[in-house]
């Protein structure tokens, strides 16, 4: 992938943000990061909403978009697909293979990410411990890990060769302990996670901005909780 001007990445170090730093590191293209501090509400700034109307990061602006004109893309899955199409990497051109990748990408977007996110919320951030909610989402993540474990039996990656489906999922699995999971129960998933973690681009992508993540202690920061969890229509 030829890229002279850097891709602009609007980012915060979360599992959704990591998808894009990992992908960009894998592609070895120039990019510049603008941190969107979700604890301070920067995701609601008018300039950011122009490219991410759902007030969620990540988002990108590619100054070398289609026909050489800039393009902005929001939603992490859409960004991965865009970069995969543009680069011709980690996203097959064969239709059957691409459908397989899309299936597992959408599985992550609609299942693993939202359910793990809810498990995080009710296990760690909720102001009161609601046993039903904690059990509901912890058990659902356990089920989804079981789906991955079964899928990875006898194969190295989720959809044929290493792809954006794997890139989309690894950041969520990296927080397995916070989701109340034990990877020892899922040997195929554990082996996949170890393979993924050994990739230099994955390791680099997961480290970008880690110090900012550590500084934002949402569990104790009541102001940040109000920004993140008390959101209403703007």
C-alpha positions as CSV (number, residue, x, y, z in Angstrom):
1,X,0.0,0.0,0.0
2,X,1.5,3.3,-1.1
3,X,0.7,6.1,1.2
4,X,2.6,9.4,1.1
5,X,0.5,11.6,3.3
6,X,-0.2,10.2,6.8
7,X,-3.6,8.8,7.6
8,X,-5.2,10.8,10.4
9,X,-6.4,8.5,13.2
10,X,-8.8,9.8,15.9
11,X,-8.1,7.4,18.7
12,X,-8.3,6.4,22.4
13,X,-6.6,3.2,23.6
14,X,-9.6,0.9,23.9
15,X,-10.3,-2.5,22.2
16,X,-12.0,-0.6,19.3
17,X,-9.2,1.8,19.0
18,X,-6.6,-1.0,19.0
19,X,-8.2,-2.5,15.9
20,X,-7.0,0.4,13.9
21,X,-3.5,0.9,15.4
22,X,-2.9,-2.8,14.8
23,X,-4.1,-2.6,11.2
24,X,-2.0,0.5,10.5
25,X,1.1,-1.1,12.1
26,X,0.6,-4.2,10.0
27,X,0.3,-2.1,6.9
28,X,3.4,-0.1,7.8
29,X,1.8,3.1,6.5
30,X,2.4,6.6,7.9
31,X,-0.3,7.8,10.3
32,X,-0.8,10.5,12.9
33,X,-2.8,10.1,16.0
34,X,-5.2,12.7,17.5
35,X,-6.2,11.5,20.9
36,X,-9.9,11.8,21.7
37,X,-10.1,11.7,25.5
38,X,-13.3,10.0,26.1
39,X,-13.2,10.7,29.9
40,X,-13.2,14.4,29.2
41,X,-16.0,14.3,26.5
42,X,-13.8,15.2,23.6
43,X,-15.8,12.8,21.5
44,X,-18.6,15.4,21.5
45,X,-16.5,18.2,20.0
46,X,-18.1,19.6,16.8
47,X,-15.0,19.0,14.7
48,X,-14.9,15.3,15.7
49,X,-18.6,14.9,15.1
50,X,-18.1,16.0,11.5
51,X,-16.3,12.7,10.8
52,X,-17.8,10.5,13.6
53,X,-21.5,11.4,14.0
54,X,-22.0,8.6,16.5
55,X,-19.6,10.4,18.9
56,X,-17.5,7.3,19.2
57,X,-13.9,6.7,18.2
58,X,-12.0,5.5,16.3
59,X,-12.4,7.4,13.1
60,X,-9.9,8.1,10.3
61,X,-9.4,10.7,7.6
62,X,-7.4,9.4,4.6
63,X,-6.0,12.3,2.6
64,X,-5.4,9.9,-0.2
65,X,-8.8,8.5,-0.5
66,X,-10.7,7.3,-3.6
67,X,-9.6,9.2,-6.8
68,X,-7.0,10.9,-4.7
69,X,-9.6,12.9,-2.7
70,X,-9.8,12.8,1.1
71,X,-12.3,10.5,2.8
72,X,-13.4,10.1,6.4
73,X,-14.5,6.8,7.8
74,X,-16.1,6.0,11.2
75,X,-16.9,2.7,12.9
76,X,-14.0,0.4,13.5
77,X,-15.2,-2.4,11.3
78,X,-15.8,-0.1,8.3
79,X,-12.3,1.3,8.8
80,X,-10.8,-2.2,8.7
81,X,-12.7,-3.0,5.6
82,X,-11.7,0.2,3.9
83,X,-8.0,-0.2,4.7
84,X,-8.2,-3.9,3.7
85,X,-9.7,-3.0,0.3
86,X,-7.3,-0.1,-0.3
87,X,-4.2,-2.1,0.7
88,X,-5.2,-5.5,-0.7
89,X,-4.0,-7.0,2.6
90,X,-5.7,-9.0,5.4
91,X,-9.0,-8.8,3.4
92,X,-9.3,-11.3,0.6
93,X,-10.6,-10.4,-2.9
94,X,-12.1,-13.8,-3.5
95,X,-15.8,-13.4,-2.7
96,X,-16.2,-16.7,-0.8
97,X,-13.2,-15.9,1.3
98,X,-14.3,-12.3,1.9
99,X,-17.7,-13.4,3.0
100,X,-16.0,-15.7,5.6
101,X,-14.0,-12.8,6.9
102,X,-17.0,-10.5,7.0
103,X,-19.0,-13.1,8.9
104,X,-16.4,-13.2,11.7
105,X,-15.9,-9.4,11.6
106,X,-19.6,-8.9,12.0
107,X,-19.7,-11.5,14.8
108,X,-17.1,-9.5,16.6
109,X,-18.9,-6.2,16.0
110,X,-22.3,-7.4,17.0
111,X,-21.4,-10.0,19.6
112,X,-18.0,-10.2,21.2
113,X,-17.4,-6.5,21.5
114,X,-20.8,-5.4,22.8
115,X,-21.1,-8.3,25.2
116,X,-17.6,-8.0,26.5
117,X,-18.2,-4.2,26.9
118,X,-21.3,-4.9,29.0
119,X,-19.4,-7.4,31.1
120,X,-16.7,-4.8,31.7
121,X,-19.4,-2.2,32.7
122,X,-21.4,-4.3,35.2
123,X,-18.4,-6.1,36.7
124,X,-16.1,-3.0,37.1
125,X,-17.8,0.3,36.6
126,X,-21.5,0.0,37.7
127,X,-22.1,2.1,40.8
128,X,-24.0,-0.9,42.3
129,X,-23.4,-4.6,41.8
130,X,-26.3,-6.2,40.0
131,X,-25.7,-9.9,40.1
132,X,-28.2,-10.7,37.3
133,X,-26.5,-8.3,34.9
134,X,-23.0,-9.4,35.9
135,X,-24.0,-13.1,35.4
136,X,-25.8,-12.4,32.2
137,X,-22.9,-10.7,30.4
138,X,-20.2,-12.8,31.9
139,X,-22.0,-15.9,30.8
140,X,-22.6,-14.6,27.3
141,X,-18.9,-13.7,26.9
142,X,-18.1,-17.2,28.1
143,X,-20.4,-18.6,25.4
144,X,-18.8,-16.4,22.7
145,X,-15.3,-17.6,23.8
146,X,-16.6,-21.1,23.4
147,X,-17.7,-20.2,19.8
148,X,-14.2,-18.9,19.1
149,X,-12.6,-21.9,20.7
150,X,-14.6,-24.3,18.6
151,X,-14.0,-22.3,15.4
152,X,-10.2,-22.3,16.1
153,X,-10.0,-26.1,16.4
154,X,-7.5,-27.2,13.8
155,X,-7.0,-23.7,12.4
156,X,-4.6,-20.8,13.1
157,X,-7.0,-18.0,12.4
158,X,-10.7,-17.2,12.4
159,X,-11.4,-17.0,8.7
160,X,-8.6,-18.8,6.7
161,X,-5.5,-16.7,6.7
162,X,-4.8,-13.9,9.1
163,X,-7.3,-11.2,8.5
164,X,-9.1,-8.2,9.8
165,X,-11.4,-10.6,11.6
166,X,-8.5,-11.6,13.9
167,X,-7.4,-7.9,14.2
168,X,-10.9,-6.9,15.3
169,X,-11.1,-9.6,18.0
170,X,-7.7,-9.7,19.7
171,X,-8.1,-6.4,21.7
172,X,-11.3,-7.7,23.2
173,X,-9.8,-11.0,24.2
174,X,-6.8,-9.2,25.7
175,X,-9.1,-8.1,28.5
176,X,-10.4,-11.6,29.3
177,X,-9.7,-11.3,33.1
178,X,-11.9,-8.2,33.3
179,X,-14.6,-10.2,31.6
180,X,-14.4,-12.9,34.2
181,X,-12.9,-15.5,31.8
182,X,-10.1,-18.0,32.1
183,X,-8.3,-18.8,28.9
184,X,-7.2,-22.1,30.3
185,X,-10.8,-23.3,29.7
186,X,-10.4,-22.5,26.0
187,X,-7.1,-24.1,24.7
188,X,-7.7,-23.3,21.0
189,X,-8.5,-19.7,21.8
190,X,-5.5,-19.4,24.1
191,X,-3.2,-20.7,21.4
192,X,-4.7,-18.2,18.9
193,X,-4.2,-15.4,21.4
194,X,-0.6,-16.3,22.0
195,X,0.0,-16.4,18.2
196,X,-1.6,-13.0,17.8
197,X,0.3,-11.5,20.7
198,X,3.6,-12.7,19.2
199,X,3.0,-10.6,16.1
200,X,5.1,-7.5,16.4
201,X,2.5,-5.2,14.8
202,X,-0.2,-6.5,17.2
203,X,2.2,-5.9,20.2
204,X,2.9,-2.4,19.0
205,X,-0.7,-1.5,18.3
206,X,-1.8,-2.6,21.7
207,X,0.9,-0.4,23.4
208,X,0.1,2.9,21.6
209,X,-1.2,5.3,24.2
210,X,-1.2,2.8,27.0
211,X,0.0,5.4,29.4
212,X,-3.1,7.5,28.7
213,X,-5.3,4.5,29.4
214,X,-3.5,3.9,32.7
215,X,-4.0,7.6,33.7
216,X,-7.7,7.4,33.1
217,X,-9.1,5.3,36.0
218,X,-12.7,5.2,35.0
219,X,-13.6,3.0,38.0
220,X,-12.7,5.8,40.4
221,X,-13.3,8.9,38.3
222,X,-16.9,10.0,38.8
223,X,-16.7,12.8,36.3
224,X,-15.5,10.4,33.6
225,X,-18.2,8.0,34.5
226,X,-20.8,10.7,34.1
227,X,-19.4,11.6,30.7
228,X,-19.2,8.0,29.5
229,X,-22.3,6.5,31.1
230,X,-24.7,9.4,31.5
231,X,-24.8,10.2,27.8
232,X,-28.0,11.5,26.2
233,X,-29.0,12.6,22.8
234,X,-27.1,15.7,21.8
